[in-house]
Amino acid sequence: MKTILVFSGSPGENGHTARLIDEAVKGARSAGAEVRLYDLNSEGIRGRQGCFYCRSHEGRLTKDYLQPMYGHLKLADDIVFSSPIY
């Protein structure tokens, strides 16, 4: 089974970008893929702190919603990014 990571940068829950991602996810799942969706506008994501912890350790010092993503990136067969264009 293929594993697909989807990163959604859409700030609107019902905008064009979000609808396109929804359709891509439906299509991937209907083809039998496992899909992991990350909403990059989630309140659970913290930005970089510039502490450079990651240079001498694996991963970030700040623990947030994206922590599982690092392992998923290594195992993903495909990656989909979405972002609105203004």
PDB file of N, CA, C and O in Angstrom:
ATOM      1  N   MET A   1       0.847  -1.172   0.000  1.00  0.00           N
ATOM      2  CA  MET A   1       0.000   0.000   0.000  1.00  0.00           C
ATOM      3  C   MET A   1       0.895   1.237   0.000  1.00  0.00           C
ATOM      4  O   MET A   1       1.869   1.312   0.749  1.00  0.00           O
ATOM      5  N   LYS A   2       0.555   2.189  -0.837  1.00  0.00           N
ATOM      6  CA  LYS A   2       1.284   3.451  -0.887  1.00  0.00           C
ATOM      7  C   LYS A   2       0.880   4.338   0.279  1.00  0.00           C
ATOM      8  O   LYS A   2      -0.268   4.326   0.722  1.00  0.00           O
ATOM      9  N   THR A   3       1.838   5.101   0.764  1.00  0.00           N
ATOM     10  CA  THR A   3       1.571   6.091   1.796  1.00  0.00           C
ATOM     11  C   THR A   3       1.808   7.465   1.196  1.00  0.00           C
ATOM     12  O   THR A   3       2.868   7.733   0.630  1.00  0.00           O
ATOM     13  N   ILE A   4       0.818   8.331   1.322  1.00  0.00           N
ATOM     14  CA  ILE A   4       0.896   9.674   0.760  1.00  0.00           C
ATOM     15  C   ILE A   4       0.734  10.685   1.883  1.00  0.00           C
ATOM     16  O   ILE A   4      -0.222  10.616   2.656  1.00  0.00           O
ATOM     17  N   LEU A   5       1.673  11.627   1.973  1.00  0.00           N
ATOM     18  CA  LEU A   5       1.572  12.728   2.922  1.00  0.00           C
ATOM     19  C   LEU A   5       1.004  13.928   2.189  1.00  0.00           C
ATOM     20  O   LEU A   5       1.415  14.236   1.070  1.00  0.00           O
ATOM     21  N   VAL A   6       0.066  14.599   2.820  1.00  0.00           N
ATOM     22  CA  VAL A   6      -0.558  15.779   2.232  1.00  0.00           C
ATOM     23  C   VAL A   6      -0.377  16.938   3.200  1.00  0.00           C
ATOM     24  O   VAL A   6      -0.760  16.852   4.367  1.00  0.00           O
ATOM     25  N   PHE A   7       0.213  18.024   2.705  1.00  0.00           N
ATOM     26  CA  PHE A   7       0.401  19.235   3.490  1.00  0.00           C
ATOM     27  C   PHE A   7      -0.504  20.306   2.916  1.00  0.00           C
ATOM     28  O   PHE A   7      -0.330  20.737   1.776  1.00  0.00           O
ATOM     29  N   SER A   8      -1.465  20.731   3.711  1.00  0.00           N
ATOM     30  CA  SER A   8      -2.419  21.741   3.266  1.00  0.00           C
ATOM     31  C   SER A   8      -2.064  23.090   3.875  1.00  0.00           C
ATOM     32  O   SER A   8      -2.038  23.246   5.096  1.00  0.00           O
ATOM     33  N   GLY A   9      -1.791  24.068   3.005  1.00  0.00           N
ATOM     34  CA  GLY A   9      -1.479  25.409   3.459  1.00  0.00           C
ATOM     35  C   GLY A   9      -2.648  26.357   3.312  1.00  0.00           C
ATOM     36  O   GLY A   9      -2.471  27.574   3.350  1.00  0.00           O
ATOM     37  N   SER A  10      -3.833  25.814   3.145  1.00  0.00           N
ATOM     38  CA  SER A  10      -5.019  26.631   2.938  1.00  0.00           C
ATOM     39  C   SER A  10      -5.529  27.213   4.253  1.00  0.00           C
ATOM     40  O   SER A  10      -5.813  26.464   5.187  1.00  0.00           O
ATOM     41  N   PRO A  11      -5.650  28.541   4.339  1.00  0.00           N
ATOM     42  CA  PRO A  11      -6.184  29.132   5.560  1.00  0.00           C
ATOM     43  C   PRO A  11      -7.702  29.021   5.669  1.00  0.00           C
ATOM     44  O   PRO A  11      -8.260  29.149   6.759  1.00  0.00           O
ATOM     45  N   GLY A  12      -8.360  28.786   4.555  1.00  0.00           N
ATOM     46  CA  GLY A  12      -9.819  28.686   4.556  1.00  0.00           C
ATOM     47  C   GLY A  12     -10.283  27.244   4.514  1.00  0.00           C
ATOM     48  O   GLY A  12      -9.817  26.460   3.688  1.00  0.00           O
ATOM     49  N   GLU A  13     -11.192  26.897   5.393  1.00  0.00           N
ATOM     50  CA  GLU A  13     -11.673  25.515   5.441  1.00  0.00           C
ATOM     51  C   GLU A  13     -12.498  25.137   4.223  1.00  0.00           C
ATOM     52  O   GLU A  13     -12.577  23.960   3.872  1.00  0.00           O
ATOM     53  N   ASN A  14     -13.111  26.110   3.579  1.00  0.00           N
ATOM     54  CA  ASN A  14     -13.982  25.818   2.435  1.00  0.00           C
ATOM     55  C   ASN A  14     -13.516  26.509   1.159  1.00  0.00           C
ATOM     56  O   ASN A  14     -14.301  26.672   0.224  1.00  0.00           O
ATOM     57  N   GLY A  15     -12.253  26.917   1.110  1.00  0.00           N
ATOM     58  CA  GLY A  15     -11.736  27.609  -0.058  1.00  0.00           C
ATOM     59  C   GLY A  15     -11.397  26.651  -1.194  1.00  0.00           C
ATOM     60  O   GLY A  15     -11.542  25.436  -1.065  1.00  0.00           O
ATOM     61  N   HIS A  16     -10.947  27.216  -2.300  1.00  0.00           N
ATOM     62  CA  HIS A  16     -10.615  26.423  -3.488  1.00  0.00           C
ATOM     63  C   HIS A  16      -9.487  25.428  -3.208  1.00  0.00           C
ATOM     64  O   HIS A  16      -9.560  24.269  -3.618  1.00  0.00           O
ATOM     65  N   THR A  17      -8.446  25.883  -2.510  1.00  0.00           N
ATOM     66  CA  THR A  17      -7.310  25.000  -2.219  1.00  0.00           C
ATOM     67  C   THR A  17      -7.748  23.833  -1.343  1.00  0.00           C
ATOM     68  O   THR A  17      -7.360  22.692  -1.590  1.00  0.00           O
ATOM     69  N   ALA A  18      -8.546  24.109  -0.332  1.00  0.00           N
ATOM     70  CA  ALA A  18      -9.038  23.048   0.549  1.00  0.00           C
ATOM     71  C   ALA A  18      -9.895  22.049  -0.217  1.00  0.00           C
ATOM     72  O   ALA A  18      -9.814  20.845   0.026  1.00  0.00           O
ATOM     73  N   ARG A  19     -10.715  22.542  -1.138  1.00  0.00           N
ATOM     74  CA  ARG A  19     -11.561  21.634  -1.931  1.00  0.00           C
ATOM     75  C   ARG A  19     -10.715  20.763  -2.856  1.00  0.00           C
ATOM     76  O   ARG A  19     -11.011  19.581  -3.033  1.00  0.00           O
ATOM     77  N   LEU A  20      -9.663  21.336  -3.448  1.00  0.00           N
ATOM     78  CA  LEU A  20      -8.774  20.538  -4.307  1.00  0.00           C
ATOM     79  C   LEU A  20      -8.073  19.448  -3.512  1.00  0.00           C
ATOM     80  O   LEU A  20      -7.946  18.315  -3.977  1.00  0.00           O
ATOM     81  N   ILE A  21      -7.621  19.791  -2.318  1.00  0.00           N
ATOM     82  CA  ILE A  21      -6.974  18.793  -1.465  1.00  0.00           C
ATOM     83  C   ILE A  21      -7.961  17.692  -1.087  1.00  0.00           C
ATOM     84  O   ILE A  21      -7.612  16.511  -1.109  1.00  0.00           O
ATOM     85  N   ASP A  22      -9.176  18.066  -0.745  1.00  0.00           N
ATOM     86  CA  ASP A  22     -10.205  17.067  -0.414  1.00  0.00           C
ATOM     87  C   ASP A  22     -10.382  16.072  -1.554  1.00  0.00           C
ATOM     88  O   ASP A  22     -10.470  14.866  -1.322  1.00  0.00           O
ATOM     89  N   GLU A  23     -10.434  16.570  -2.776  1.00  0.00           N
ATOM     90  CA  GLU A  23     -10.611  15.689  -3.938  1.00  0.00           C
ATOM     91  C   GLU A  23      -9.390  14.801  -4.154  1.00  0.00           C
ATOM     92  O   GLU A  23      -9.532  13.624  -4.487  1.00  0.00           O
ATOM     93  N   ALA A  24      -8.193  15.355  -3.968  1.00  0.00           N
ATOM     94  CA  ALA A  24      -6.973  14.557  -4.118  1.00  0.00           C
ATOM     95  C   ALA A  24      -6.920  13.445  -3.078  1.00  0.00           C
ATOM     96  O   ALA A  24      -6.535  12.317  -3.388  1.00  0.00           O
ATOM     97  N   VAL A  25      -7.307  13.762  -1.847  1.00  0.00           N
ATOM     98  CA  VAL A  25      -7.320  12.765  -0.774  1.00  0.00           C
ATOM     99  C   VAL A  25      -8.343  11.668  -1.076  1.00  0.00           C
ATOM    100  O   VAL A  25      -8.058  10.483  -0.907  1.00  0.00           O
ATOM    101  N   LYS A  26      -9.536  12.070  -1.522  1.00  0.00           N
ATOM    102  CA  LYS A  26     -10.559  11.071  -1.877  1.00  0.00           C
ATOM    103  C   LYS A  26     -10.053  10.142  -2.972  1.00  0.00           C
ATOM    104  O   LYS A  26     -10.237   8.928  -2.894  1.00  0.00           O
ATOM    105  N   GLY A  27      -9.414  10.710  -3.996  1.00  0.00           N
ATOM    106  CA  GLY A  27      -8.895   9.902  -5.096  1.00  0.00           C
ATOM    107  C   GLY A  27      -7.809   8.945  -4.643  1.00  0.00           C
ATOM    108  O   GLY A  27      -7.795   7.784  -5.050  1.00  0.00           O
ATOM    109  N   ALA A  28      -6.897   9.422  -3.802  1.00  0.00           N
ATOM    110  CA  ALA A  28      -5.812   8.568  -3.312  1.00  0.00           C
ATOM    111  C   ALA A  28      -6.367   7.430  -2.466  1.00  0.00           C
ATOM    112  O   ALA A  28      -5.946   6.281  -2.602  1.00  0.00           O
ATOM    113  N   ARG A  29      -7.311   7.756  -1.597  1.00  0.00           N
ATOM    114  CA  ARG A  29      -7.899   6.710  -0.745  1.00  0.00           C
ATOM    115  C   ARG A  29      -8.688   5.697  -1.566  1.00  0.00           C
ATOM    116  O   ARG A  29      -8.661   4.502  -1.273  1.00  0.00           O
ATOM    117  N   SER A  30      -9.388   6.173  -2.591  1.00  0.00           N
ATOM    118  CA  SER A  30     -10.163   5.237  -3.417  1.00  0.00           C
ATOM    119  C   SER A  30      -9.238   4.318  -4.217  1.00  0.00           C
ATOM    120  O   SER A  30      -9.651   3.235  -4.631  1.00  0.00           O
ATOM    121  N   ALA A  31      -7.989   4.743  -4.437  1.00  0.00           N
ATOM    122  CA  ALA A  31      -7.003   3.903  -5.130  1.00  0.00           C
ATOM    123  C   ALA A  31      -6.259   2.991  -4.151  1.00  0.00           C
ATOM    124  O   ALA A  31      -5.373   2.234  -4.546  1.00  0.00           O
ATOM    125  N   GLY A  32      -6.631   3.072  -2.870  1.00  0.00           N
ATOM    126  CA  GLY A  32      -6.056   2.180  -1.871  1.00  0.00           C
ATOM    127  C   GLY A  32      -4.874   2.742  -1.102  1.00  0.00           C
ATOM    128  O   GLY A  32      -4.229   2.010  -0.351  1.00  0.00           O
ATOM    129  N   ALA A  33      -4.579   4.007  -1.267  1.00  0.00           N
ATOM    130  CA  ALA A  33      -3.442   4.602  -0.558  1.00  0.00           C
ATOM    131  C   ALA A  33      -3.817   4.982   0.871  1.00  0.00           C
ATOM    132  O   ALA A  33      -4.967   5.304   1.171  1.00  0.00           O
ATOM    133  N   GLU A  34      -2.818   4.934   1.735  1.00  0.00           N
ATOM    134  CA  GLU A  34      -2.979   5.468   3.085  1.00  0.00           C
ATOM    135  C   GLU A  34      -2.588   6.938   3.004  1.00  0.00           C
ATOM    136  O   GLU A  34      -1.517   7.262   2.491  1.00  0.00           O
ATOM    137  N   VAL A  35      -3.433   7.825   3.497  1.00  0.00           N
ATOM    138  CA  VAL A  35      -3.192   9.260   3.406  1.00  0.00           C
ATOM    139  C   VAL A  35      -3.054   9.846   4.806  1.00  0.00           C
ATOM    140  O   VAL A  35      -3.878   9.602   5.687  1.00  0.00           O
ATOM    141  N   ARG A  36      -1.994  10.619   4.986  1.00  0.00           N
ATOM    142  CA  ARG A  36      -1.789  11.353   6.242  1.00  0.00           C
ATOM    143  C   ARG A  36      -1.829  12.831   5.893  1.00  0.00           C
ATOM    144  O   ARG A  36      -1.022  13.312   5.097  1.00  0.00           O
ATOM    145  N   LEU A  37      -2.763  13.545   6.488  1.00  0.00           N
ATOM    146  CA  LEU A  37      -2.991  14.954   6.173  1.00  0.00           C
ATOM    147  C   LEU A  37      -2.485  15.838   7.300  1.00  0.00           C
ATOM    148  O   LEU A  37      -2.811  15.623   8.467  1.00  0.00           O
ATOM    149  N   TYR A  38      -1.686  16.834   6.939  1.00  0.00           N
ATOM    150  CA  TYR A  38      -1.184  17.822   7.896  1.00  0.00           C
ATOM    151  C   TYR A  38      -1.700  19.192   7.498  1.00  0.00           C
ATOM    152  O   TYR A  38      -1.442  19.664   6.391  1.00  0.00           O
ATOM    153  N   ASP A  39      -2.426  19.824   8.400  1.00  0.00           N
ATOM    154  CA  ASP A  39      -2.955  21.166   8.182  1.00  0.00           C
ATOM    155  C   ASP A  39      -1.932  22.158   8.709  1.00  0.00           C
ATOM    156  O   ASP A  39      -1.746  22.272   9.920  1.00  0.00           O
ATOM    157  N   LEU A  40      -1.267  22.875   7.812  1.00  0.00           N
ATOM    158  CA  LEU A  40      -0.197  23.777   8.205  1.00  0.00           C
ATOM    159  C   LEU A  40      -0.694  25.076   8.824  1.00  0.00           C
ATOM    160  O   LEU A  40       0.104  25.911   9.249  1.00  0.00           O
ATOM    161  N   ASN A  41      -2.000  25.246   8.873  1.00  0.00           N
ATOM    162  CA  ASN A  41      -2.580  26.405   9.550  1.00  0.00           C
ATOM    163  C   ASN A  41      -3.140  26.038  10.920  1.00  0.00           C
ATOM    164  O   ASN A  41      -3.832  26.838  11.550  1.00  0.00           O
ATOM    165  N   SER A  42      -2.847  24.858  11.364  1.00  0.00           N
ATOM    166  CA  SER A  42      -3.331  24.391  12.666  1.00  0.00           C
ATOM    167  C   SER A  42      -2.710  25.212  13.790  1.00  0.00           C
ATOM    168  O   SER A  42      -1.549  25.611  13.709  1.00  0.00           O
ATOM    169  N   GLU A  43      -3.473  25.455  14.814  1.00  0.00           N
ATOM    170  CA  GLU A  43      -2.956  26.181  15.981  1.00  0.00           C
ATOM    171  C   GLU A  43      -1.919  25.363  16.733  1.00  0.00           C
ATOM    172  O   GLU A  43      -1.176  25.906  17.550  1.00  0.00           O
ATOM    173  N   GLY A  44      -1.861  24.060  16.465  1.00  0.00           N
ATOM    174  CA  GLY A  44      -0.922  23.193  17.169  1.00  0.00           C
ATOM    175  C   GLY A  44       0.486  23.220  16.606  1.00  0.00           C
ATOM    176  O   GLY A  44       1.339  22.466  17.073  1.00  0.00           O
ATOM    177  N   ILE A  45       0.761  24.063  15.617  1.00  0.00           N
ATOM    178  CA  ILE A  45       2.086  24.132  15.007  1.00  0.00           C
ATOM    179  C   ILE A  45       2.816  25.370  15.508  1.00  0.00           C
ATOM    180  O   ILE A  45       2.284  26.479  15.464  1.00  0.00           O
ATOM    181  N   ARG A  46       4.019  25.173  15.978  1.00  0.00           N
ATOM    182  CA  ARG A  46       4.840  26.296  16.448  1.00  0.00           C
ATOM    183  C   ARG A  46       5.985  26.504  15.479  1.00  0.00           C
ATOM    184  O   ARG A  46       6.558  25.541  14.970  1.00  0.00           O
ATOM    185  N   GLY A  47       6.312  27.736  15.226  1.00  0.00           N
ATOM    186  CA  GLY A  47       7.401  28.077  14.315  1.00  0.00           C
ATOM    187  C   GLY A  47       8.765  27.799  14.912  1.00  0.00           C
ATOM    188  O   GLY A  47       8.897  27.502  16.100  1.00  0.00           O
ATOM    189  N   ARG A  48       9.757  27.899  14.079  1.00  0.00           N
ATOM    190  CA  ARG A  48      11.135  27.713  14.538  1.00  0.00           C
ATOM    191  C   ARG A  48      11.475  28.751  15.585  1.00  0.00           C
ATOM    192  O   ARG A  48      11.009  29.890  15.531  1.00  0.00           O
ATOM    193  N   GLN A  49      12.292  28.343  16.535  1.00  0.00           N
ATOM    194  CA  GLN A  49      12.687  29.233  17.619  1.00  0.00           C
ATOM    195  C   GLN A  49      14.125  29.724  17.463  1.00  0.00           C
ATOM    196  O   GLN A  49      14.581  30.564  18.239  1.00  0.00           O
ATOM    197  N   GLY A  50      14.840  29.205  16.463  1.00  0.00           N
ATOM    198  CA  GLY A  50      16.219  29.627  16.247  1.00  0.00           C
ATOM    199  C   GLY A  50      17.173  29.173  17.336  1.00  0.00           C
ATOM    200  O   GLY A  50      18.203  29.809  17.559  1.00  0.00           O
ATOM    201  N   CYS A  51      16.846  28.080  18.019  1.00  0.00           N
ATOM    202  CA  CYS A  51      17.685  27.615  19.128  1.00  0.00           C
ATOM    203  C   CYS A  51      18.808  26.681  18.662  1.00  0.00           C
ATOM    204  O   CYS A  51      19.739  26.403  19.418  1.00  0.00           O
ATOM    205  N   PHE A  52      18.719  26.203  17.426  1.00  0.00           N
ATOM    206  CA  PHE A  52      19.712  25.315  16.799  1.00  0.00           C
ATOM    207  C   PHE A  52      19.825  23.945  17.475  1.00  0.00           C
ATOM    208  O   PHE A  52      20.804  23.229  17.268  1.00  0.00           O
ATOM    209  N   TYR A  53      18.833  23.586  18.275  1.00  0.00           N
ATOM    210  CA  TYR A  53      18.794  22.270  18.914  1.00  0.00           C
ATOM    211  C   TYR A  53      18.874  21.167  17.861  1.00  0.00           C
ATOM    212  O   TYR A  53      19.536  20.150  18.065  1.00  0.00           O
ATOM    213  N   CYS A  54      18.196  21.376  16.737  1.00  0.00           N
ATOM    214  CA  CYS A  54      18.113  20.349  15.698  1.00  0.00           C
ATOM    215  C   CYS A  54      19.460  20.072  15.038  1.00  0.00           C
ATOM    216  O   CYS A  54      19.619  19.042  14.384  1.00  0.00           O
ATOM    217  N   ARG A  55      20.419  20.958  15.193  1.00  0.00           N
ATOM    218  CA  ARG A  55      21.733  20.745  14.579  1.00  0.00           C
ATOM    219  C   ARG A  55      22.544  19.673  15.302  1.00  0.00           C
ATOM    220  O   ARG A  55      23.416  19.043  14.704  1.00  0.00           O
ATOM    221  N   SER A  56      22.263  19.469  16.558  1.00  0.00           N
ATOM    222  CA  SER A  56      23.013  18.463  17.313  1.00  0.00           C
ATOM    223  C   SER A  56      22.135  17.325  17.829  1.00  0.00           C
ATOM    224  O   SER A  56      22.627  16.413  18.495  1.00  0.00           O
ATOM    225  N   HIS A  57      20.837  17.375  17.523  1.00  0.00           N
ATOM    226  CA  HIS A  57      19.904  16.328  17.940  1.00  0.00           C
ATOM    227  C   HIS A  57      18.989  15.995  16.777  1.00  0.00           C
ATOM    228  O   HIS A  57      18.874  16.772  15.829  1.00  0.00           O
ATOM    229  N   GLU A  58      18.347  14.857  16.846  1.00  0.00           N
ATOM    230  CA  GLU A  58      17.364  14.521  15.818  1.00  0.00           C
ATOM    231  C   GLU A  58      16.030  15.123  16.214  1.00  0.00           C
ATOM    232  O   GLU A  58      15.512  14.844  17.296  1.00  0.00           O
ATOM    233  N   GLY A  59      15.476  15.942  15.346  1.00  0.00           N
ATOM    234  CA  GLY A  59      14.182  16.568  15.617  1.00  0.00           C
ATOM    235  C   GLY A  59      14.329  17.924  16.280  1.00  0.00           C
ATOM    236  O   GLY A  59      15.428  18.458  16.430  1.00  0.00           O
ATOM    237  N   ARG A  60      13.197  18.456  16.665  1.00  0.00           N
ATOM    238  CA  ARG A  60      13.139  19.795  17.241  1.00  0.00           C
ATOM    239  C   ARG A  60      12.960  19.738  18.748  1.00  0.00           C
ATOM    240  O   ARG A  60      12.411  18.777  19.286  1.00  0.00           O
ATOM    241  N   LEU A  61      13.426  20.771  19.417  1.00  0.00           N
ATOM    242  CA  LEU A  61      13.218  20.892  20.854  1.00  0.00           C
ATOM    243  C   LEU A  61      11.744  21.176  21.149  1.00  0.00           C
ATOM    244  O   LEU A  61      11.176  20.640  22.101  1.00  0.00           O
ATOM    245  N   THR A  62      11.136  22.024  20.320  1.00  0.00           N
ATOM    246  CA  THR A  62       9.729  22.369  20.479  1.00  0.00           C
ATOM    247  C   THR A  62       8.876  21.198  20.003  1.00  0.00           C
ATOM    248  O   THR A  62       8.964  20.787  18.846  1.00  0.00           O
ATOM    249  N   LYS A  63       8.063  20.673  20.887  1.00  0.00           N
ATOM    250  CA  LYS A  63       7.184  19.554  20.533  1.00  0.00           C
ATOM    251  C   LYS A  63       5.832  20.113  20.113  1.00  0.00           C
ATOM    252  O   LYS A  63       5.184  20.835  20.870  1.00  0.00           O
ATOM    253  N   ASP A  64       5.419  19.774  18.914  1.00  0.00           N
ATOM    254  CA  ASP A  64       4.138  20.245  18.425  1.00  0.00           C
ATOM    255  C   ASP A  64       3.467  19.161  17.604  1.00  0.00           C
ATOM    256  O   ASP A  64       3.915  18.015  17.571  1.00  0.00           O
ATOM    257  N   TYR A  65       2.405  19.535  16.953  1.00  0.00           N
ATOM    258  CA  TYR A  65       1.580  18.656  16.140  1.00  0.00           C
ATOM    259  C   TYR A  65       2.361  17.971  15.024  1.00  0.00           C
ATOM    260  O   TYR A  65       1.966  16.899  14.566  1.00  0.00           O
ATOM    261  N   LEU A  66       3.460  18.570  14.581  1.00  0.00           N
ATOM    262  CA  LEU A  66       4.221  18.036  13.453  1.00  0.00           C
ATOM    263  C   LEU A  66       5.252  16.973  13.836  1.00  0.00           C
ATOM    264  O   LEU A  66       5.886  16.417  12.939  1.00  0.00           O
ATOM    265  N   GLN A  67       5.450  16.668  15.094  1.00  0.00           N
ATOM    266  CA  GLN A  67       6.478  15.711  15.495  1.00  0.00           C
ATOM    267  C   GLN A  67       6.363  14.368  14.764  1.00  0.00           C
ATOM    268  O   GLN A  67       7.383  13.865  14.293  1.00  0.00           O
ATOM    269  N   PRO A  68       5.181  13.766  14.646  1.00  0.00           N
ATOM    270  CA  PRO A  68       5.088  12.495  13.920  1.00  0.00           C
ATOM    271  C   PRO A  68       5.438  12.624  12.432  1.00  0.00           C
ATOM    272  O   PRO A  68       5.791  11.636  11.787  1.00  0.00           O
ATOM    273  N   MET A  69       5.340  13.841  11.892  1.00  0.00           N
ATOM    274  CA  MET A  69       5.586  14.058  10.473  1.00  0.00           C
ATOM    275  C   MET A  69       6.992  13.640  10.069  1.00  0.00           C
ATOM    276  O   MET A  69       7.183  13.129   8.965  1.00  0.00           O
ATOM    277  N   TYR A  70       7.975  13.841  10.927  1.00  0.00           N
ATOM    278  CA  TYR A  70       9.356  13.541  10.558  1.00  0.00           C
ATOM    279  C   TYR A  70       9.532  12.064  10.209  1.00  0.00           C
ATOM    280  O   TYR A  70      10.194  11.731   9.226  1.00  0.00           O
ATOM    281  N   GLY A  71       8.950  11.197  11.000  1.00  0.00           N
ATOM    282  CA  GLY A  71       9.003   9.766  10.683  1.00  0.00           C
ATOM    283  C   GLY A  71       8.190   9.427   9.443  1.00  0.00           C
ATOM    284  O   GLY A  71       8.597   8.588   8.640  1.00  0.00           O
ATOM    285  N   HIS A  72       7.049  10.074   9.287  1.00  0.00           N
ATOM    286  CA  HIS A  72       6.207   9.816   8.120  1.00  0.00           C
ATOM    287  C   HIS A  72       6.894  10.256   6.829  1.00  0.00           C
ATOM    288  O   HIS A  72       6.725   9.612   5.793  1.00  0.00           O
ATOM    289  N   LEU A  73       7.662  11.335   6.874  1.00  0.00           N
ATOM    290  CA  LEU A  73       8.374  11.808   5.681  1.00  0.00           C
ATOM    291  C   LEU A  73       9.347  10.754   5.158  1.00  0.00           C
ATOM    292  O   LEU A  73       9.493  10.578   3.948  1.00  0.00           O
ATOM    293  N   LYS A  74      10.000  10.066   6.067  1.00  0.00           N
ATOM    294  CA  LYS A  74      10.971   9.050   5.661  1.00  0.00           C
ATOM    295  C   LYS A  74      10.309   7.862   4.979  1.00  0.00           C
ATOM    296  O   LYS A  74      10.922   7.199   4.142  1.00  0.00           O
ATOM    297  N   LEU A  75       9.054   7.593   5.338  1.00  0.00           N
ATOM    298  CA  LEU A  75       8.362   6.412   4.822  1.00  0.00           C
ATOM    299  C   LEU A  75       7.405   6.702   3.669  1.00  0.00           C
ATOM    300  O   LEU A  75       6.878   5.775   3.054  1.00  0.00           O
ATOM    301  N   ALA A  76       7.178   7.972   3.374  1.00  0.00           N
ATOM    302  CA  ALA A  76       6.173   8.339   2.365  1.00  0.00           C
ATOM    303  C   ALA A  76       6.606   7.928   0.965  1.00  0.00           C
ATOM    304  O   ALA A  76       7.777   8.034   0.599  1.00  0.00           O
ATOM    305  N   ASP A  77       5.633   7.457   0.195  1.00  0.00           N
ATOM    306  CA  ASP A  77       5.870   7.161  -1.214  1.00  0.00           C
ATOM    307  C   ASP A  77       5.691   8.410  -2.061  1.00  0.00           C
ATOM    308  O   ASP A  77       6.407   8.607  -3.043  1.00  0.00           O
ATOM    309  N   ASP A  78       4.741   9.250  -1.688  1.00  0.00           N
ATOM    310  CA  ASP A  78       4.451  10.486  -2.407  1.00  0.00           C
ATOM    311  C   ASP A  78       4.113  11.585  -1.414  1.00  0.00           C
ATOM    312  O   ASP A  78       3.654  11.317  -0.304  1.00  0.00           O
ATOM    313  N   ILE A  79       4.347  12.831  -1.827  1.00  0.00           N
ATOM    314  CA  ILE A  79       4.029  13.993  -1.001  1.00  0.00           C
ATOM    315  C   ILE A  79       3.258  14.990  -1.849  1.00  0.00           C
ATOM    316  O   ILE A  79       3.625  15.270  -2.990  1.00  0.00           O
ATOM    317  N   VAL A  80       2.178  15.524  -1.273  1.00  0.00           N
ATOM    318  CA  VAL A  80       1.357  16.534  -1.955  1.00  0.00           C
ATOM    319  C   VAL A  80       1.382  17.795  -1.110  1.00  0.00           C
ATOM    320  O   VAL A  80       1.127  17.748   0.093  1.00  0.00           O
ATOM    321  N   PHE A  81       1.689  18.923  -1.740  1.00  0.00           N
ATOM    322  CA  PHE A  81       1.644  20.230  -1.061  1.00  0.00           C
ATOM    323  C   PHE A  81       0.543  21.050  -1.700  1.00  0.00           C
ATOM    324  O   PHE A  81       0.363  21.021  -2.918  1.00  0.00           O
ATOM    325  N   SER A  82      -0.189  21.777  -0.883  1.00  0.00           N
ATOM    326  CA  SER A  82      -1.186  22.698  -1.428  1.00  0.00           C
ATOM    327  C   SER A  82      -1.012  24.052  -0.776  1.00  0.00           C
ATOM    328  O   SER A  82      -0.743  24.164   0.420  1.00  0.00           O
ATOM    329  N   SER A  83      -1.171  25.061  -1.582  1.00  0.00           N
ATOM    330  CA  SER A  83      -1.051  26.420  -1.074  1.00  0.00           C
ATOM    331  C   SER A  83      -1.837  27.345  -1.997  1.00  0.00           C
ATOM    332  O   SER A  83      -1.754  27.226  -3.219  1.00  0.00           O
ATOM    333  N   PRO A  84      -2.588  28.250  -1.421  1.00  0.00           N
ATOM    334  CA  PRO A  84      -3.302  29.203  -2.272  1.00  0.00           C
ATOM    335  C   PRO A  84      -2.335  30.191  -2.915  1.00  0.00           C
ATOM    336  O   PRO A  84      -1.255  30.449  -2.383  1.00  0.00           O
ATOM    337  N   ILE A  85      -2.723  30.733  -4.043  1.00  0.00           N
ATOM    338  CA  ILE A  85      -1.947  31.765  -4.717  1.00  0.00           C
ATOM    339  C   ILE A  85      -2.783  33.032  -4.706  1.00  0.00           C
ATOM    340  O   ILE A  85      -3.919  33.042  -5.179  1.00  0.00           O
ATOM    341  N   TYR A  86      -2.224  34.082  -4.174  1.00  0.00           N
ATOM    342  CA  TYR A  86      -2.959  35.340  -4.088  1.00  0.00           C
ATOM    343  C   TYR A  86      -2.423  36.325  -5.100  1.00  0.00           C
ATOM    344  O   TYR A  86      -2.914  37.450  -5.186  1.00  0.00           O
TER     345      TYR A  86
END
